[in-house]
Amino acid sequence: MTEQETRTRSFIHDIIDEDIRSGRFGGRVHTRFPPEPNGYLHIGHAKAICLNSSIAKEYGGKFNLRFDDTNPTKEEQRYIDAIIEDVRWLGADWEDRLFYASDYFQQLYEWAVQLIKDGKAYVDSLSAEEIREYRGTLTEPGRNSPYRDRSVEENLELFEKMRRGEFKEGEAVLRAKIDMSSPNLNMRDPVMYRILHTEHPRTGNKWCIYPMYDWAHGQSDSIEGITHSLCTLEFEDHRPLYDWFLDQLGIYHPRQIEFARLNLTYTVLSKRKLIRLVEEGHVNGWDDPRMPTIAGMRRRGYTPEAIRDFCNMVGVAKSNSIVEFEMLEHAIRQDLNRRAERRMAVLRPLKVVIENYPEGQTEWLEAINNPEDESAGTRTIPFSRELYIEQEDFMEEPVKKFYRLAPGREVRLRYGYFITCTDVVKDENGQIIELRCTYDPETRGGYAPDGRKVKATLHWVSAEHARQAEVRLFDRLFLTENPDDAPEGQDFIANLNPNSLEVVENAYVEPSLAEAKPGDRFQFERLGYFCMDPDSTPEKPVFNRTVALRDTWKKIQQREE
């Protein structure tokens, strides 16, 4: 790990330290990440991945990746493949310990039979709606099912019929026999198995009964020898059930510890909501760069190091809170500032003709690749008589505190020369289409021998040598900090930002970017950080804006307003 990635200590470290001192688990530390393969992973999962894998690494322990593939109606192989890619990309190393809950279906079935024989589980014939009704509420105790006192022999026979597929879906379930008056609703005879006549991605049609999460999770941890089962806070009320199953079976007992999940402003992290965004076409798939998925962030240009740094900055707490999206952007900027090579690009080009520069001449100027990293070296960029600058870098009638190019004003071209605007060319509609300028040949490299200063430095590209590119500018996907805070009768979809994507079709980039590959990251000077998209072609590269630079001019404008 880098210095930036050194994890801040948390209450979880204190618990593990005490377990090691007391000899619990023989001094071992073994964690796991157990995703459901029913969608893509998001930034919230990244926090769990980073926490579990880093804890194992810090203590010289082990880390498992285990798929909770217990619901074949929602699981797909493409999700499994995507999750494996995401976890590996984040730097978590499970070595040879890739497991599936389906690996343990036979053992889980045998343990269920054991609980039936011990009088601690029964087959219930109530409907799902009736089970909910009998369960009670937070203020009222539940009621026993009329099928709760079936004999062990009848329960064993019915459970075997469930396994053989002799019941339809919903006709029977297996429930644990605990306490229907418990103040914890999870302990009111929870369902352990339900019937699903659906082919499983890995086990095919071998099974038609599938374990519920609470039944499969703790026992899978036990089978794998997990020491510390790190879960988010919504599983705190499930811990008594986790412990009850393990204690009743008399098997190896891991320790469940809960921590606060990650919540971000301007973001939804509910998998159900993310699926809606994809299926209803509000985004262009799970890896859309506007999505908070790890795949989307990777495509946008985020680095695994930045995400790990962000998760470390957020820390591990015992109570839920909301983290500002700006903190994530700060982590991305910090990381890319160190690693991204600089390039010049013009998004909204305005032609500049330097009238006193020799026609047909090209100079190759030396440019620094990364001022934060001397080892990145330099490159050469072409300079010629006709250039492109940004439209917003010129103002015919400059307002107060606008220091960029204007008629009669001198500015510096990055790595180039001082130029002065002498004339403005407009079309028949009065739109500015070209600037005429002169340059001072004594200012090569951007410095005047007489020591005179200018207040602005502009980026540019040579019109003759630049490559045309498509640039995709991403903004927040939602307009409000809390997307669920929607008008009455509407939901989070109402808060979608209609301007979350702007496509700039005819940008120009410096010719060195012809060598870029999809996934390569750059800082376009004065514009932000960008990543080459897989949609790129040799004829037209495509760049996604990862994150903008701080816009000091916009801040000035806001203060003026």
Disulfide bonds with the S-S distance in Angstrom:
none
